[in-house]
Amino acid sequence: MRIAALYDIHGNLPALEVVLDQVNRSGVDQIVIGGDIAPGPFPREILEILLKLQIPTRFIQGNCEVAMLQQVAGEEITMVPPPVRPIIEWSVRQFMENQLQFIKTWPKTLEVNLGSVDVLFCHGTPRDENEIFTRLTTPARLMDIFSGVDANVVVCGHTHMQFDRTVGRIRVINAGSVGMPFGEPDAYWLLLGPDPELKHTAYDLAHAASRIRATSYPQAEQFAAGNILEPPSEQAMLEAFDRVELK
């Protein structure tokens, strides 16, 4: 079995369209959407295109889906920083009620057997979709998190930077971000089976930025300039995440 893991799309429809074209040509048997389809410029369109795929597609919640559901339930939004909360509120308004109810059914983790390999998909860590770690986080700090995991491979996202590392006996792979990468621009995802392949898909960034600027997304210009054309550097984000990892 071959699985495409697409994480952190963040409403970037132009990036998703190109990645799905590559996925369709890769002969995958299943797609796993690893959370955070929103916020971003095209949240409803993202969900609609994923639901129309001919390839079986499964979903897990990311911290942003959890935040949207908190907003729907009238609870305090705790999964994202205060500056992001108005964008979460905007995102909720873009979905129809039945779509929000569908998002509510998504699990926070998903286990899939790939023959001799058991894979656990999560968003942040197996215990918390909002928990942060990177390729630089020391193994000693991660042992408690992964010691109770039975899977051979854990696939995560959340920090928008790919890596492939080992924690104890477990291979831990960050799929990267389709729509909002940190580091070099373009779209990043993971192809599993038989051997994991970290994928990098180029697309027309200028055209994507133009499409995004034409939306009603409240941060359209910021997203186009600062996440599509010139994302934050990997080094800058590693330093920022170092201050908040596993907290």
C-alpha positions in Angstrom: 0.0 0.0 0.0 1.1 3.5 -0.8 -0.1 6.5 1.2 0.2 10.2 0.6 0.3 12.2 3.8 -0.7 15.8 3.2 -0.4 18.1 6.3 -0.9 21.8 7.0 -2.6 22.8 3.8 -3.8 26.0 5.4 -6.3 27.0 2.8 -3.6 27.2 0.0 -5.7 25.9 -2.9 -3.1 26.6 -5.6 -0.5 24.5 -3.7 -3.0 21.6 -3.1 -4.0 21.5 -6.7 -0.5 20.9 -7.9 0.3 18.4 -5.1 -2.9 16.4 -5.9 -1.9 16.2 -9.5 1.4 14.7 -8.4 -0.3 12.4 -5.9 -2.7 11.1 -8.6 0.3 10.2 -10.8 2.1 8.5 -7.9 -0.2 5.5 -7.8 -1.2 5.9 -4.1 -3.9 3.8 -2.6 -4.9 6.2 0.2 -4.5 9.8 1.3 -4.2 11.0 4.9 -4.9 14.6 5.6 -3.0 15.4 8.7 -4.8 18.4 10.1 -4.9 22.2 9.6 -6.7 22.5 6.3 -7.5 25.9 7.6 -7.1 28.8 8.4 -6.1 30.1 5.0 -7.6 31.8 2.0 -9.7 28.9 0.5 -10.8 26.7 3.5 -14.2 25.6 2.1 -12.8 24.9 -1.3 -10.0 22.8 0.1 -12.5 20.6 2.0 -14.8 20.3 -1.1 -12.0 19.3 -3.4 -10.7 16.7 -0.9 -14.1 15.1 -0.6 -14.4 14.7 -4.3 -11.2 12.7 -4.7 -11.4 9.2 -6.2 -8.6 8.0 -3.9 -9.9 7.0 -0.4 -9.1 9.9 1.9 -9.0 10.0 5.7 -8.6 13.0 8.0 -7.3 13.8 11.4 -7.8 17.0 13.4 -5.0 19.5 13.8 -4.8 22.2 16.4 -6.7 24.6 14.1 -9.6 22.2 13.6 -9.8 21.9 17.4 -9.8 25.7 17.7 -12.6 26.0 15.1 -14.7 23.4 16.9 -14.1 25.4 20.2 -15.4 28.5 18.4 -18.4 26.6 17.1 -19.2 25.3 20.6 -18.9 28.8 22.1 -15.8 27.8 24.2 -12.7 29.8 24.7 -10.2 29.2 21.9 -7.1 27.7 23.4 -5.4 25.9 20.6 -3.9 29.0 18.8 -2.3 32.2 19.9 -4.6 35.3 20.4 -3.6 37.0 17.2 -4.8 34.0 15.2 -8.2 33.8 16.9 -10.0 36.3 14.6 -8.8 34.2 11.6 -10.2 31.1 13.2 -13.6 32.9 13.6 -13.4 33.9 9.9 -12.6 30.4 8.9 -15.6 28.9 10.8 -17.9 31.3 8.9 -16.7 29.9 5.5 -17.9 26.4 6.2 -21.4 25.1 6.1 -22.9 23.5 9.1 -22.7 19.9 7.7 -19.0 20.5 6.9 -18.3 21.6 10.4 -20.1 18.5 11.7 -18.0 16.4 9.5 -14.8 18.0 10.8 -16.0 17.2 14.3 -15.9 13.5 13.5 -12.2 13.4 12.6 -10.1 11.6 15.1 -6.9 13.2 16.5 -4.8 10.2 15.6 -5.0 7.4 13.0 -3.3 4.0 12.8 -2.7 2.3 9.5 -0.9 -1.0 8.8 1.5 -1.1 5.8 2.2 -4.8 5.8 5.2 -5.2 8.2 5.0 -1.6 9.4 2.4 0.1 11.6 2.1 3.8 11.1 0.6 6.3 13.5 -0.5 9.6 12.1 -0.8 12.6 14.5 -0.7 16.3 14.1 1.7 17.6 16.8 2.7 14.6 18.9 0.8 11.3 19.6 -0.5 12.8 22.9 -1.2 16.5 21.9 -2.0 18.1 18.5 -0.7 21.4 19.7 2.7 20.1 21.0 5.8 21.3 19.3 9.1 19.6 18.6 11.6 19.8 15.7 14.5 18.0 14.2 16.7 19.6 16.9 14.7 18.5 19.9 16.9 16.2 22.0 15.9 12.5 22.0 15.9 12.6 25.9 13.1 15.2 25.8 11.0 13.0 23.4 11.4 9.6 25.0 8.3 10.0 27.4 6.2 11.1 24.4 7.0 8.1 22.2 7.7 5.4 24.8 4.1 4.3 24.9 3.6 4.2 21.1 3.3 0.7 19.6 3.7 1.8 15.9 7.0 1.5 14.1 6.6 4.9 12.3 5.0 8.1 13.5 4.0 10.7 11.0 3.4 14.3 12.2 3.3 17.9 11.0 2.4 21.1 12.9 5.8 22.8 12.6 5.7 23.0 8.8 9.3 21.7 8.3 10.1 18.2 7.1 12.4 15.9 9.0 13.1 12.1 9.3 14.6 11.0 12.6 14.6 8.2 15.1 13.4 8.4 18.7 14.2 5.2 20.5 12.9 2.4 18.2 10.5 4.6 16.4 11.0 6.4 13.1 9.5 9.8 13.3 8.8 11.7 10.1 7.4 15.2 9.7 5.6 15.5 6.4 6.1 19.2 6.1 3.4 21.7 5.0 1.6 21.7 1.7 0.4 25.2 1.9 2.5 27.2 4.4 6.1 25.9 4.6 8.8 27.4 6.7 12.2 27.5 4.8 12.2 27.3 1.0 8.9 28.0 -0.7 6.8 25.5 -2.6 4.7 22.5 -1.3 5.9 19.7 0.9 4.3 16.3 1.6 5.2 12.6 2.3 4.8 9.5 0.3 4.8 6.2 2.3 5.4 2.7 1.1 7.5 0.8 0.8 10.1 3.4 1.8 9.1 6.9 3.0 9.9 9.7 0.6 9.9 13.3 1.6 8.4 15.1 -1.4 8.9 18.7 -2.6 6.5 20.0 -5.2 7.2 23.3 -7.0 4.3 25.4 -8.3 3.7 28.9 -9.7 4.2 31.0 -6.6 3.5 34.4 -8.3 0.2 33.1 -9.8 -0.8 31.6 -6.4 -0.1 34.8 -4.6 -2.3 36.7 -7.1 -5.2 34.3 -6.5 -4.8 34.6 -2.8 -4.7 38.4 -2.9 -8.1 38.3 -4.8 -9.8 36.5 -1.9 -11.6 37.9 1.1 -9.2 36.3 3.5 -8.4 39.0 6.1 -4.7 38.3 5.9 -4.5 37.7 2.2 -1.6 40.1 1.5 0.4 38.8 4.5 -0.2 35.2 3.4 0.7 35.9 -0.2 3.9 37.8 0.6 5.1 36.1 3.8 4.0 32.5 3.4 3.9 31.9 -0.4 6.6 34.1 -1.9 9.0 34.5 1.0 8.3 32.2 3.9 10.1 32.6 7.2 13.5 30.9 7.1 14.0 27.5 8.7 16.6 28.9 11.1 14.3 31.6 12.3 11.5 29.1 12.9 13.8 26.6 14.7 14.9 29.4 17.0 11.3 30.5 17.6 10.1 26.9 18.3 13.0 26.2 20.6 11.5 28.7 23.0 8.1 26.9 23.1 8.9 23.2 22.4 7.0 20.6 24.4 5.2 23.3 26.5 
